[in-house]
Amino acid sequence: MIRRPGILITGTNGEIGHGLISALARQTDEHLIGLDIEELDPAFKEYLWESVAGNILDRTILDRLNSQYEFSAIYHLAALLSTRAEFSPATAHQVNVDGTLNLLTMAVDQARTRGQPVKFFFPSSIAVYGLAGLEEKNRIGAISEEQYLFPRTMYGCNKLYCEMLGTYYARHYQQLTAEAGTTRVDFRALRFPGLISAVTAPSGGTSDYAPEMLHAAARGSPYDCFVREDTTMPFMTMPDAIRGILKLMEAPRQSITRLVYNIRAFNPSAARLRERVLADFPKARIGFAVDQARQAMVDSWPSDVDGTAAHNDWDWQPQHDFEAAFAEYLIPGIREQY
Ligand code: AKB
């Protein structure tokens, strides 16, 4: 049977997945194939040629997809986020690392049979960084891709290792064979900051306090923020995250000087977020009830990242700074929903 050309997206039911499949459907004629542990939200089925409910650890499913489709690109979004991963670290390792290895292996196999490299997008995270604590975090400010790679969470360890696995498959795979130097996987990764969507609420992350605060205010529910008022970390709107993925994947190979990039947009404190939410929802009841364990995780993440390489190499520029994020995207979008 001749294989059908397509693009594979895992984690289609996640926040990034929802945004990405609708954006990809608008810009490509290729068939989109989705894979998620849960049945895809029916509202998104129209974007996909096939939607598979199954586990990325299930070899039978991957073998079936491998035999039916010829993938030009794989967007591997499926993952367990940072807070959830701390409750089941071994499971997180299986999903986040073994799952990624399965997809990279499939990409290599696909590239061999296609005779062309397969593009592979991997969403990494600022959780790959690990600062000793608040004093160091406040002292160093924005950090570059190579600094402080000492993750303190299972999720951060998983993401950092998978960046390395992707780099291995892109640059060093089969280094002892006659095929040494053949690029099979065109691996590209973004280290995302916390993401805020006007449409969906995240689950299982540690940056969730920002979107949770906003969605609770819009719903009229009280909210206790689980980090201190002075807590600062980088954030970005979901449309900017999707734009970043598309832009990086479209960038000509020769303009890319690294396989893993920081991208940034804005980095408000939790107090500033509260103030901005209250400006549009003045009756919102937003307090602070610090969860020390989650606080320590955010204290080990940088207050900002240096996004110079993304800007220089593929012209990264967020559409939404802090004010535009609220005025042009979050507030209008969220008012439509609740
Ligand atoms: C999380 O909080 O786990 C994620 C992340 C920062 O990667 N949003």
Boltz pocket constraint, residues with backbone or C-beta under 6 A from the ligand:
constraints:
  - pocket:
      binder: B
      contacts: [[A, 81], [A, 82], [A, 83], [A, 124], [A, 125], [A, 126], [A, 127], [A, 155], [A, 192], [A, 193], [A, 194], [A, 195], [A, 204], [A, 205], [A, 206], [A, 207], [A, 208]]
      max_distance: 6.0
